[in-house]
Amino acid sequence: METKKVHKKLNELAATAICGNDISSSVLYVSALAIAFAGQYAWITLLIVSFVLFLFRKIYGEVVGALPLNGGAYNALLNTTSKSMASFAATLTLLSYMATAVISANEAIHYLHHLIPTMPIIIATIGLLAVFAGLTIGGITESAKVAIGIFLFHLASLVILSGFIIYFLTQNGIGTFFENWHFPLEGGSITNAIFLGFAASMLGVSGFESSANFVEEQEKGVFPKTLKNMWGIVSIINPLMAIFALALFAIPVLQSSEYQNTLLIEMGKHVGGSWLPILIAVDAFLVLSGAVLTSFVGVSGLLERMTLDRIMPQFFLKKSTTGSSYRIIIMFFLLSVSVLLITKGNVQLLAGVYTISFLSVMALFGIGNILLKVKRNSLPRQERASWLSLFIAIGAVLIALFGNISMETKNGSPSNLTVFLDYFVPSIIFIIIMLNRTVLLNFLLNAIHVVFDPIRNFVLKTDRIILRTINKINSQEFVFFTKGDNIASLNKVMLYIIKNEHTKKIKIVLALEKDQSAPQNLAQEIDFLGKEYPEINIEFITVDGKFNPELIKNLSKKWNIPINFMFIGSPSDKFPYKIEELGGVRLII
């Protein structure tokens, strides 16, 4: 008897590594981003983000504790509202994963490009996406091993970098930090600086929603631990790196484009010489690659759940021998590659999709928590978020969402919302079609009937008219006067009629004078011809009397068959009548 293969579930370290690579990779850009908008208050905005994330720990923990199924916000809304609202959240999540995969893969290759300048960016990015697609198809436990290695290397690299920075500061002091603290703000308003810095810094929590999308692959009790671990990581490293940056460099330097893109590498150069920047570049490549893996694992869990709910085509449910939904992974890989090629590597075009999608997903998750409290309050759960913390968390995410949209517009760049809608609208149209496919198919069926029923009725009517005409034509009977011809002669008659006339019936007539009798085998031969030519009804008739013009006229009148539809064989020179005396009888053999 064949035993079903049991797939090992993820422990705390493996699950944390998969989603932690995504959220912890934010340290590579979020500190610089926060400083660009909030200046010396950047570390404060990052602490505010940490506080908001702390509130979301309870929100996510309550929802997933009550509904421990893959799908994240989609699952929460599916069980508290309608399938259409849940699909709206799923579409946002899918776009977030798509943007994360493309941006992370492309940025990872850019970091590696610092070490290997000859490497082609686009081709290498596609290759990196393909590698992690293959790892995910290989099974979540196998991909988790890679994620753990990347995660531990990333944490070790940050510890090493922090150690060198602390040592450098003990030797050189923190005067630069105090100088930056008194640096005049560009806009002049602390409130505005913190608002914009907070909005930008919320990008640093992207990936927090990932764990909820593959909760079914985690061991019991692991999910809340992943939330705690992710919160702890971003609460320490992001504000700390912002403080370190402000202690090492003046704000104008930090706000330059060079430092914005590779801040940690520049910090490594400043405090550790030549080898530390290489370590950070390798670490950046690996942890951003880990964020790609998070996207594949998360989207696999989400789309599999949507497929089980018949929102996506059942085609995607096919499993590999390792238990992975390989068709979903391949589709997501092709989608990501197409986006990369369409944008020609300019992944900044996806910034709007990335920002609005994941912030909207977090807000929808909060709304899902509210609905869970109201509609499914009796469901057992391990923890509950308070109403106050819930409203504060949702409000903070909405503020960040508004800030990101207005920020882009003020800078004169294409609106985040505009870019987001370019990707969101086609995606949601597809989902709407899938949700309403029976309605649309019925509409299509009715439309086809409206358009083609008149044509169909015309065709059927025309068909009947033509068939009647054909039957009328074929209903004309023909007569052949035989003298007792043999079967070969009669067969020639049949072949002539089939080839030249439109009929389904022929009378073979034998005129017998007194004391004459029909040839012995004639009836059997005619019966045999009837079997050979079943499409024609052959009737053998004997009539009393002498074959003459009068007989022909009488039979024509009796049967209502014109004389020109009567045939005879070619007469001999002993035939007593001239052909013209027969009234138009035709000669056929």
Backbone torsions as a table, in degrees:
resi	resn	phi	psi	omega
1	MET	NA	131.1	-178.1
2	GLU	-77.4	129.8	178.8
3	THR	-94.9	141.2	-179.8
4	LYS	-74.9	132.2	-179.4
5	LYS	-71.1	128.1	179.9
6	VAL	-96.1	125.4	-179.1
7	HIS	-89.9	127.8	-177.2
8	LYS	-68.4	136.9	-179.7
9	LYS	-89.6	166.4	-172.8
10	LEU	-85.0	135.5	173.4
11	ASN	-84.1	-176.2	-174.9
12	GLU	-61.2	-45.1	-177.6
13	LEU	-64.7	-45.7	-177.6
14	ALA	-64.4	-46.0	-179.1
15	ALA	-65.4	-41.2	178.4
16	THR	-64.1	-38.9	-178.6
17	ALA	-64.3	-41.8	-177.1
18	ILE	-62.1	-49.3	-179.7
19	CYS	-85.7	-25.6	-178.8
20	GLY	-68.5	-31.5	177.9
21	ASN	-61.3	-37.1	179.9
22	ASP	-67.9	-53.2	-174.6
23	ILE	-72.4	-33.6	-179.0
24	SER	-77.4	-18.8	176.9
25	SER	-68.5	-14.7	-179.8
26	SER	-63.4	-22.5	179.9
27	VAL	-60.7	-22.1	-178.1
28	LEU	-72.2	-19.5	-177.1
29	TYR	-136.4	-23.2	-169.2
30	VAL	-73.1	-32.7	179.2
31	SER	-64.9	-45.5	178.9
32	ALA	-64.6	-38.4	179.6
33	LEU	-65.0	-42.7	179.2
34	ALA	-64.7	-40.8	179.3
35	ILE	-65.2	-34.7	-179.5
36	ALA	-61.1	-32.4	-177.3
37	PHE	-103.6	-35.1	-174.7
38	ALA	-108.0	-5.7	178.5
39	GLY	58.5	-128.5	-176.3
40	GLN	-68.4	-11.6	179.8
41	TYR	-95.4	11.3	-176.2
42	ALA	-60.0	-43.0	-178.3
43	TRP	-65.7	-28.1	176.5
44	ILE	-68.9	-43.1	178.9
45	THR	-63.0	-35.1	179.1
46	LEU	-70.6	-31.5	174.5
47	LEU	-70.3	-35.8	175.5
48	ILE	-62.5	-42.2	176.6
49	VAL	-59.4	-41.2	178.5
50	SER	-60.8	-40.0	179.0
51	PHE	-65.1	-43.3	178.1
52	VAL	-61.6	-41.7	179.3
53	LEU	-64.9	-34.8	176.6
54	PHE	-60.8	-41.3	177.8
55	LEU	-65.0	-37.2	-178.8
56	PHE	-72.0	-19.5	175.2
57	ARG	-57.9	-47.3	179.7
58	LYS	-67.5	-39.0	-178.7
59	ILE	-62.7	-49.4	179.0
60	TYR	-66.4	-40.4	-178.4
61	GLY	-62.5	-39.1	179.9
62	GLU	-68.2	-47.0	-176.7
63	VAL	-65.0	-50.2	-177.3
64	VAL	-71.7	-30.1	175.1
65	GLY	-63.9	-37.1	178.4
66	ALA	-80.3	-32.9	-178.5
67	LEU	-128.9	76.3	-173.8
68	PRO	-78.2	63.9	-179.5
69	LEU	-126.6	153.5	176.4
70	ASN	-60.0	155.4	173.6
71	GLY	123.1	-15.9	176.2
72	GLY	58.8	-126.2	-178.3
73	ALA	-61.6	-34.6	177.2
74	TYR	-59.3	-47.3	-179.5
75	ASN	-63.8	-41.3	-179.3
76	ALA	-62.4	-46.1	-177.8
77	LEU	-75.7	-29.9	179.4
78	LEU	-62.8	-34.9	-177.2
79	ASN	-93.1	1.4	-179.9
80	THR	-128.4	-21.8	179.2
81	THR	-129.9	-141.1	-178.4
82	SER	-98.8	164.2	178.1
83	LYS	-66.1	-31.3	179.7
84	SER	-67.8	-40.9	177.6
85	MET	-66.7	-40.0	177.4
86	ALA	-63.5	-38.2	179.7
87	SER	-67.6	-32.6	175.0
88	PHE	-59.8	-46.5	178.0
89	ALA	-64.5	-39.3	-179.8
90	ALA	-64.3	-38.2	178.5
91	THR	-63.6	-42.0	177.0
92	LEU	-62.5	-42.1	179.4
93	THR	-63.7	-42.8	179.3
94	LEU	-61.3	-44.4	178.6
95	LEU	-63.9	-37.4	178.0
96	SER	-62.6	-44.7	179.1
97	TYR	-65.7	-40.4	179.3
98	MET	-60.9	-47.5	179.4
99	ALA	-64.5	-40.8	179.2
100	THR	-60.4	-46.4	-177.9
101	ALA	-61.3	-47.2	-176.2
102	VAL	-69.4	-46.9	-178.4
103	ILE	-64.7	-45.6	-177.6
104	SER	-64.5	-44.1	179.7
105	ALA	-63.7	-44.0	-178.8
106	ASN	-66.8	-42.3	178.3
107	GLU	-67.2	-36.1	177.3
108	ALA	-60.9	-43.6	179.3
109	ILE	-67.8	-34.3	177.0
110	HIS	-63.6	-39.9	176.8
111	TYR	-65.0	-41.8	178.6
112	LEU	-67.5	-28.6	179.5
113	HIS	-63.5	-25.9	175.3
114	HIS	-63.0	-31.3	-179.6
115	LEU	-90.9	-31.2	-179.5
116	ILE	-126.4	83.3	-173.3
117	PRO	-62.2	-24.3	-176.6
118	THR	-82.4	-4.9	-175.0
119	MET	-71.8	128.8	177.1
120	PRO	-71.4	127.3	-171.9
121	ILE	-66.3	-53.2	-173.2
122	ILE	-63.9	-49.3	-178.2
123	ILE	-62.2	-42.7	179.7
124	ALA	-65.4	-35.5	178.0
125	THR	-64.8	-43.8	177.1
126	ILE	-61.3	-41.6	178.3
127	GLY	-61.0	-41.7	179.3
128	LEU	-65.0	-42.5	176.4
129	LEU	-61.1	-39.8	-179.9
130	ALA	-66.2	-38.8	179.5
131	VAL	-60.0	-47.1	-176.6
132	PHE	-77.3	-24.9	171.0
133	ALA	-64.7	-43.0	177.6
134	GLY	-63.8	-40.4	178.0
135	LEU	-62.6	-41.1	-179.7
136	THR	-68.3	-38.9	176.0
137	ILE	-63.0	-33.4	178.9
138	GLY	-65.5	-13.5	178.2
139	GLY	120.8	146.7	-174.6
140	ILE	-68.2	-32.0	-179.9
141	THR	-69.6	-35.3	177.8
142	GLU	-69.4	-43.6	179.7
143	SER	-67.2	-29.5	179.1
144	ALA	-64.0	-33.6	178.6
145	LYS	-62.3	-41.8	177.4
146	VAL	-65.4	-43.7	-179.5
147	ALA	-60.7	-40.7	179.3
148	ILE	-62.3	-44.7	179.1
149	GLY	-59.9	-45.3	179.2
150	ILE	-63.4	-44.4	-176.4
151	PHE	-61.9	-47.7	-178.6
152	LEU	-67.0	-38.4	178.0
153	PHE	-64.6	-38.7	179.6
154	HIS	-64.1	-46.5	179.5
155	LEU	-63.8	-40.6	179.2
156	ALA	-63.8	-40.2	179.4
157	SER	-63.5	-41.3	179.6
158	LEU	-67.3	-37.0	177.4
159	VAL	-64.8	-43.1	179.0
160	ILE	-62.9	-46.6	179.2
161	LEU	-60.8	-43.9	179.9
162	SER	-63.1	-39.6	178.4
163	GLY	-60.7	-44.9	179.3
164	PHE	-65.7	-38.6	-179.7
165	ILE	-66.6	-45.5	179.9
166	ILE	-61.1	-43.4	178.6
167	TYR	-62.2	-42.9	179.5
168	PHE	-61.3	-42.1	-177.9
169	LEU	-70.7	-33.1	176.4
170	THR	-66.6	-27.4	180.0
171	GLN	-86.3	-32.0	-172.3
172	ASN	-114.8	-5.1	178.1
173	GLY	81.8	173.9	-177.2
174	ILE	-118.2	33.9	-179.7
175	GLY	-61.7	-35.4	-179.8
176	THR	-61.3	-37.1	179.5
177	PHE	-61.8	-44.0	-179.0
178	PHE	-70.3	-34.3	175.9
179	GLU	-63.9	-43.2	178.3
180	ASN	-65.1	-32.3	-177.9
181	TRP	-63.0	-29.0	179.8
182	HIS	-99.8	10.1	-179.4
183	PHE	-70.6	131.5	-177.7
184	PRO	-66.3	136.0	178.7
185	LEU	-73.4	144.3	-177.6
186	GLU	-64.0	-43.8	-179.8
187	GLY	-85.9	-15.3	178.9
188	GLY	84.0	-8.4	-176.5
189	SER	-114.1	121.8	177.6
190	ILE	-65.9	-41.1	-179.4
191	THR	-59.5	-45.8	179.9
192	ASN	-64.8	-39.5	180.0
193	ALA	-63.3	-45.4	-179.6
194	ILE	-67.8	-37.2	178.4
195	PHE	-61.6	-51.8	-179.6
196	LEU	-66.4	-38.4	178.4
197	GLY	-64.0	-41.0	178.1
198	PHE	-63.8	-44.7	179.9
199	ALA	-59.2	-43.3	179.1
200	ALA	-69.4	-38.6	-175.9
201	SER	-68.7	-22.9	179.1
202	MET	-64.0	-16.5	172.9
203	LEU	-62.3	-23.2	-177.6
204	GLY	-72.4	-8.5	179.7
205	VAL	-104.9	5.8	176.7
206	SER	-62.8	131.9	-174.3
207	GLY	112.3	-18.9	179.3
208	PHE	-63.1	-30.2	-178.6
209	GLU	-79.3	-9.3	-172.1
210	SER	-66.5	-40.1	-175.5
211	SER	-58.2	-34.8	-179.3
212	ALA	-68.1	-18.5	-177.3
213	ASN	-86.3	-11.8	174.7
214	PHE	-132.5	36.3	-177.1
215	VAL	-63.7	-29.1	-179.4
216	GLU	-68.9	-19.8	178.4
217	GLU	-88.0	-2.1	-178.1
218	GLN	-98.4	149.1	175.6
219	GLU	-64.8	159.9	-178.9
220	LYS	-60.6	132.1	177.6
221	GLY	84.5	-1.7	-176.7
222	VAL	-79.4	-36.8	-172.2
223	PHE	-53.7	-52.7	-179.8
224	PRO	-61.6	-27.4	177.7
225	LYS	-69.8	-35.2	177.3
226	THR	-64.3	-38.7	178.4
227	LEU	-63.6	-44.8	180.0
228	LYS	-62.9	-42.9	-178.4
229	ASN	-66.1	-43.2	178.9
230	MET	-63.9	-41.9	178.7
231	TRP	-61.8	-44.1	-179.8
232	GLY	-62.0	-40.2	-178.2
233	ILE	-63.8	-53.2	-175.9
234	VAL	-71.6	-26.2	179.3
235	SER	-71.1	-25.1	-179.6
236	ILE	-95.1	-55.4	-168.1
237	ILE	-74.1	-37.2	-176.2
238	ASN	-68.6	-52.8	176.5
239	PRO	-63.6	-35.8	-178.2
240	LEU	-63.9	-43.4	-179.6
241	MET	-67.6	-32.4	175.7
242	ALA	-65.9	-42.5	177.4
243	ILE	-63.7	-44.7	179.0
244	PHE	-59.9	-44.3	-178.7
245	ALA	-62.0	-43.1	179.9
246	LEU	-68.5	-23.6	177.4
247	ALA	-83.5	-17.8	-176.5
248	LEU	-100.6	-35.9	-172.1
249	PHE	-130.2	152.0	174.3
250	ALA	-71.7	152.0	-176.4
251	ILE	-57.8	-43.3	178.2
252	PRO	-57.7	-35.5	177.5
253	VAL	-67.4	-45.0	-178.3
254	LEU	-64.5	-27.6	-178.2
255	GLN	-89.1	2.1	175.8
256	SER	-74.6	154.7	-175.3
257	SER	-62.7	-35.7	-178.8
258	GLU	-62.0	-46.1	-178.3
259	TYR	-74.9	-26.2	177.4
260	GLN	-62.8	-39.1	-174.6
261	ASN	-83.0	-32.9	-173.5
262	THR	-135.6	50.1	-174.5
263	LEU	-59.3	-47.3	-176.4
264	LEU	-66.3	-33.3	176.5
265	ILE	-66.2	-42.0	178.8
266	GLU	-65.1	-37.0	176.4
267	MET	-65.5	-39.6	177.3
268	GLY	-64.0	-41.7	176.9
269	LYS	-60.8	-39.7	-173.9
270	HIS	-69.2	-33.6	-173.6
271	VAL	-112.6	-14.5	-172.1
272	GLY	-129.7	8.2	177.9
273	GLY	79.9	-142.2	-169.9
274	SER	-90.5	-33.4	-172.9
275	TRP	-81.1	-29.8	-178.5
276	LEU	-65.0	-40.9	175.3
277	PRO	-60.7	-34.6	177.8
278	ILE	-65.6	-42.3	177.4
279	LEU	-59.7	-43.7	-179.4
280	ILE	-67.3	-38.1	178.6
281	ALA	-63.6	-43.2	177.9
282	VAL	-64.7	-43.0	178.7
283	ASP	-60.9	-43.6	179.6
284	ALA	-61.2	-43.2	177.8
285	PHE	-59.9	-45.6	-176.2
286	LEU	-69.3	-45.8	-175.2
287	VAL	-72.2	-33.1	173.8
288	LEU	-67.6	-33.9	173.9
289	SER	-64.7	-38.1	176.0
290	GLY	-61.4	-33.7	176.9
291	ALA	-66.2	-32.4	174.7
292	VAL	-63.4	-44.4	178.1
293	LEU	-60.3	-41.4	177.9
294	THR	-57.8	-41.2	-179.7
295	SER	-62.2	-45.0	-179.0
296	PHE	-65.2	-43.8	-179.5
297	VAL	-66.1	-44.7	-178.2
298	GLY	-65.1	-45.3	-177.5
299	VAL	-69.2	-30.3	177.6
300	SER	-63.6	-45.8	178.2
301	GLY	-64.9	-40.3	-178.8
302	LEU	-66.3	-52.0	-175.3
303	LEU	-70.4	-29.5	175.6
304	GLU	-64.6	-42.0	178.4
305	ARG	-64.8	-41.6	178.6
306	MET	-64.4	-35.6	178.9
307	THR	-68.9	-40.4	176.7
308	LEU	-61.9	-30.7	178.5
309	ASP	-87.2	7.2	175.8
310	ARG	63.8	28.0	171.5
311	ILE	-86.4	-38.2	174.5
312	MET	-98.8	155.4	178.5
313	PRO	-57.9	142.1	-178.1
314	GLN	-64.7	-12.9	176.1
315	PHE	-53.4	-32.1	-174.1
316	PHE	-80.1	-3.4	-177.9
317	LEU	-81.0	-9.6	-178.5
318	LYS	-59.3	130.5	-176.7
319	LYS	-105.7	151.0	171.9
320	SER	-85.8	175.1	178.9
321	THR	-64.7	-21.6	178.7
322	THR	-87.6	-1.9	178.2
323	GLY	90.6	6.4	-179.2
324	SER	-92.1	149.2	177.3
325	SER	-84.0	81.0	-168.9
326	TYR	-66.4	-27.9	-179.9
327	ARG	-70.2	-35.7	175.2
328	ILE	-64.2	-43.7	-178.0
329	ILE	-65.1	-43.2	179.1
330	ILE	-64.2	-42.6	178.5
331	MET	-61.0	-44.4	-179.5
332	PHE	-65.4	-38.0	176.5
333	PHE	-61.4	-47.9	-179.8
334	LEU	-63.7	-39.1	177.7
335	LEU	-62.4	-44.8	-179.8
336	SER	-64.3	-41.7	178.5
337	VAL	-64.3	-41.3	179.7
338	SER	-62.6	-40.5	178.3
339	VAL	-64.3	-42.0	178.5
340	LEU	-60.4	-43.6	-178.4
341	LEU	-71.1	-37.9	179.5
342	ILE	-63.9	-41.8	-179.9
343	THR	-81.3	-6.2	179.9
344	LYS	54.4	36.8	176.9
345	GLY	83.7	-6.7	178.1
346	ASN	-85.5	78.2	-173.3
347	VAL	-72.4	-6.3	175.0
348	GLN	-61.9	-24.0	177.0
349	LEU	-63.1	-21.8	-179.9
350	LEU	-91.8	1.3	-176.8
351	ALA	-60.0	-40.1	179.4
352	GLY	-63.9	-42.5	177.7
353	VAL	-61.7	-46.5	-177.0
354	TYR	-60.0	-49.8	-174.9
355	THR	-68.1	-55.8	-175.0
356	ILE	-65.8	-37.2	-176.1
357	SER	-62.6	-56.0	-171.5
358	PHE	-73.6	-31.8	175.4
359	LEU	-67.4	-38.4	176.8
360	SER	-65.2	-38.5	178.4
361	VAL	-62.1	-42.8	179.0
362	MET	-64.5	-41.1	178.0
363	ALA	-63.7	-42.2	178.9
364	LEU	-65.9	-32.7	176.6
365	PHE	-64.8	-39.9	175.9
366	GLY	-62.4	-41.0	177.3
367	ILE	-64.4	-38.3	176.3
368	GLY	-60.5	-36.2	177.4
369	ASN	-65.5	-42.4	177.6
370	ILE	-59.2	-47.4	-178.7
371	LEU	-65.6	-34.4	177.5
372	LEU	-63.9	-41.6	178.4
373	LYS	-63.7	-39.8	-175.1
374	VAL	-78.8	-45.5	-171.4
375	LYS	-97.7	-26.7	-175.7
376	ARG	-128.3	42.9	-174.1
377	ASN	-66.6	-23.0	-177.8
378	SER	-80.0	-11.7	179.5
379	LEU	-64.1	133.9	178.4
380	PRO	-69.9	143.9	178.9
381	ARG	-153.8	153.1	-175.1
382	GLN	-78.9	-30.1	-178.4
383	GLU	-144.2	159.0	-179.9
384	ARG	-133.5	138.9	174.8
385	ALA	-89.3	139.1	179.2
386	SER	-73.2	155.9	179.3
387	TRP	-61.2	-38.4	-179.1
388	LEU	-63.6	-49.7	-179.9
389	SER	-63.2	-34.0	179.6
390	LEU	-64.0	-46.9	-179.0
391	PHE	-69.6	-36.4	177.4
392	ILE	-63.6	-44.3	-178.0
393	ALA	-64.4	-46.5	179.9
394	ILE	-64.6	-42.9	178.5
395	GLY	-61.1	-40.7	179.4
396	ALA	-63.4	-41.7	179.4
397	VAL	-65.6	-40.6	178.9
398	LEU	-65.8	-37.2	175.9
399	ILE	-62.7	-44.6	178.8
400	ALA	-63.0	-38.6	179.2
401	LEU	-63.7	-47.2	177.9
402	PHE	-61.8	-42.0	-179.2
403	GLY	-62.0	-41.8	179.8
404	ASN	-66.4	-39.7	178.9
405	ILE	-66.3	-47.7	-178.0
406	SER	-69.3	-32.3	-179.9
407	MET	-61.5	-45.5	-178.7
408	GLU	-65.7	-40.3	-178.4
409	THR	-66.6	-39.9	-178.3
410	LYS	-65.5	-32.0	-179.3
411	ASN	-76.9	-2.8	177.8
412	GLY	82.5	2.6	178.4
413	SER	-83.0	168.5	176.1
414	PRO	-57.8	139.3	-177.2
415	SER	-60.9	137.6	173.5
416	ASN	-53.5	-40.7	-177.3
417	LEU	-64.5	-39.1	179.9
418	THR	-63.3	-47.5	-179.7
419	VAL	-64.8	-41.7	179.3
420	PHE	-59.2	-45.8	-177.8
421	LEU	-65.4	-30.4	178.0
422	ASP	-58.6	-33.0	179.7
423	TYR	-96.7	-34.1	-174.3
424	PHE	-71.1	-43.3	-174.5
425	VAL	-59.4	-50.4	178.2
426	PRO	-60.7	-36.9	-178.9
427	SER	-65.8	-46.0	-177.4
428	ILE	-70.7	-29.2	175.9
429	ILE	-63.2	-42.5	177.9
430	PHE	-60.8	-45.0	-179.8
431	ILE	-63.7	-41.9	179.1
432	ILE	-61.5	-41.2	178.6
433	ILE	-61.7	-44.3	-179.7
434	MET	-65.0	-39.1	-178.9
435	LEU	-68.7	-31.4	-175.1
436	ASN	-114.9	28.4	-172.8
437	ARG	-65.4	-34.4	178.2
438	THR	-68.5	-38.7	177.0
439	VAL	-63.2	-44.5	-179.0
440	LEU	-66.4	-38.1	178.9
441	LEU	-67.1	-39.4	175.9
442	ASN	-64.5	-39.8	176.7
443	PHE	-62.3	-44.0	178.9
444	LEU	-62.4	-41.2	179.1
445	LEU	-62.3	-44.8	178.8
446	ASN	-64.3	-40.3	178.9
447	ALA	-62.7	-40.8	178.7
448	ILE	-62.5	-41.7	179.2
449	HIS	-63.7	-42.3	-179.6
450	VAL	-62.0	-41.9	-176.3
451	VAL	-77.6	-43.2	-168.3
452	PHE	-102.5	-13.7	178.1
453	ASP	-60.6	-43.5	175.8
454	PRO	-59.2	-40.3	178.4
455	ILE	-66.2	-42.6	179.5
456	ARG	-61.2	-44.9	179.0
457	ASN	-62.9	-39.6	177.0
458	PHE	-62.5	-43.7	-179.7
459	VAL	-63.5	-44.7	179.8
460	LEU	-62.9	-42.2	179.2
461	LYS	-64.0	-45.1	178.2
462	THR	-62.5	-39.7	179.1
463	ASP	-59.9	-45.7	179.2
464	ARG	-62.7	-41.4	-179.9
465	ILE	-63.1	-45.2	-178.9
466	ILE	-64.1	-42.8	179.5
467	LEU	-63.5	-40.3	177.1
468	ARG	-61.8	-41.1	179.7
469	THR	-64.1	-44.0	179.2
470	ILE	-62.6	-44.8	180.0
471	ASN	-64.1	-36.7	178.2
472	LYS	-64.4	-42.8	179.2
473	ILE	-64.5	-44.5	-177.2
474	ASN	-74.3	-14.1	-178.9
475	SER	-75.5	-12.3	179.1
476	GLN	-66.6	123.8	-179.7
477	GLU	-87.9	152.4	175.9
478	PHE	-122.2	156.9	-179.0
479	VAL	-127.8	135.9	172.5
480	PHE	-123.6	121.8	177.4
481	PHE	-87.9	115.5	-178.8
482	THR	-102.7	152.9	176.0
483	LYS	-102.2	11.7	-173.7
484	GLY	98.9	31.1	-176.2
485	ASP	-59.0	154.0	176.5
486	ASN	-75.0	172.9	-173.8
487	ILE	-65.1	-30.2	-180.0
488	ALA	-65.1	-42.5	178.9
489	SER	-67.3	-42.2	178.7
490	LEU	-64.1	-35.0	177.3
491	ASN	-64.2	-38.0	176.5
492	LYS	-62.4	-37.3	177.0
493	VAL	-60.6	-46.7	-178.5
494	MET	-62.8	-43.6	179.8
495	LEU	-63.1	-38.6	178.5
496	TYR	-63.9	-46.1	-177.7
497	ILE	-64.5	-44.2	179.5
498	ILE	-60.4	-38.5	-175.8
499	LYS	-79.1	-30.0	-169.0
500	ASN	-116.1	-17.3	-173.5
501	GLU	-123.2	154.7	175.5
502	HIS	-103.7	97.5	-179.0
503	THR	-156.1	160.9	175.8
504	LYS	-122.9	4.6	-177.0
505	LYS	-149.3	138.4	176.6
506	ILE	-139.7	139.3	175.4
507	LYS	-102.8	125.3	173.0
508	ILE	-100.5	114.2	-169.7
509	VAL	-111.5	133.6	176.0
510	LEU	-120.9	116.6	178.0
511	ALA	-87.8	125.8	-177.4
512	LEU	-119.5	123.5	174.1
513	GLU	-78.7	173.2	-178.9
514	LYS	-58.3	139.1	180.0
515	ASP	70.9	5.6	174.7
516	GLN	-95.4	153.4	177.3
517	SER	-134.7	155.8	-179.1
518	ALA	-70.6	146.0	175.1
519	PRO	-51.6	143.8	-170.7
520	GLN	-58.9	-40.2	-172.8
521	ASN	-99.5	2.6	-173.3
522	LEU	-62.5	-45.5	-177.8
523	ALA	-62.7	-41.4	179.7
524	GLN	-65.8	-37.7	-179.7
525	GLU	-66.9	-40.9	177.5
526	ILE	-65.5	-38.2	176.9
527	ASP	-62.7	-38.5	177.4
528	PHE	-64.2	-40.6	178.2
529	LEU	-63.0	-36.0	177.8
530	GLY	-60.5	-36.2	177.7
531	LYS	-74.0	-31.1	179.7
532	GLU	-75.4	-30.7	-179.5
533	TYR	-122.3	71.8	-175.1
534	PRO	-67.6	-18.4	-179.9
535	GLU	-73.0	-12.1	180.0
536	ILE	-121.0	129.6	177.8
537	ASN	-83.5	114.1	-177.8
538	ILE	-102.6	123.3	-179.9
539	GLU	-116.9	123.5	179.1
540	PHE	-97.3	123.0	-177.6
541	ILE	-129.0	134.7	171.1
542	THR	-108.2	135.6	178.7
543	VAL	-122.0	146.4	178.6
544	ASP	-84.3	133.4	177.5
545	GLY	131.8	169.4	-179.4
546	LYS	-88.5	139.7	177.7
547	PHE	-69.9	114.9	-179.9
548	ASN	-156.0	173.3	-179.1
549	PRO	-56.9	-35.1	-179.2
550	GLU	-64.6	-41.4	178.6
551	LEU	-62.2	-42.1	-179.5
552	ILE	-61.3	-43.7	-179.5
553	LYS	-64.6	-43.5	-178.7
554	ASN	-62.9	-44.1	-179.9
555	LEU	-67.1	-37.3	178.0
556	SER	-61.3	-41.7	179.8
557	LYS	-71.1	-42.0	-177.5
558	LYS	-64.2	-43.9	-175.0
559	TRP	-94.7	-4.5	-178.2
560	ASN	58.6	43.8	177.9
561	ILE	-118.5	119.0	179.1
562	PRO	-57.5	148.0	-177.1
563	ILE	-62.7	-30.9	-178.8
564	ASN	-70.4	-5.5	174.0
565	PHE	-101.5	16.0	177.1
566	MET	-111.5	136.9	-175.2
567	PHE	-121.0	152.1	168.6
568	ILE	-136.9	164.0	173.5
569	GLY	-78.9	166.0	-179.3
570	SER	-63.8	124.6	-178.0
571	PRO	-76.9	156.4	177.3
572	SER	-85.4	178.0	-179.7
573	ASP	-71.3	-10.0	177.6
574	LYS	-88.8	-2.9	-178.7
575	PHE	-66.2	128.6	-170.2
576	PRO	-75.6	-8.8	-176.1
577	TYR	-121.1	151.2	173.7
578	LYS	-82.5	153.9	-176.0
579	ILE	-59.4	-40.7	-176.7
580	GLU	-67.6	-17.5	179.1
581	GLU	-77.5	-14.6	-175.7
582	LEU	-84.2	-0.6	173.0
583	GLY	83.1	12.3	177.3
584	GLY	112.6	11.3	176.8
585	VAL	-61.1	142.1	-176.4
586	ARG	-100.5	148.2	177.6
587	LEU	-98.1	129.8	-178.9
588	ILE	-124.4	-20.8	175.3
589	ILE	-135.7	NA	NA
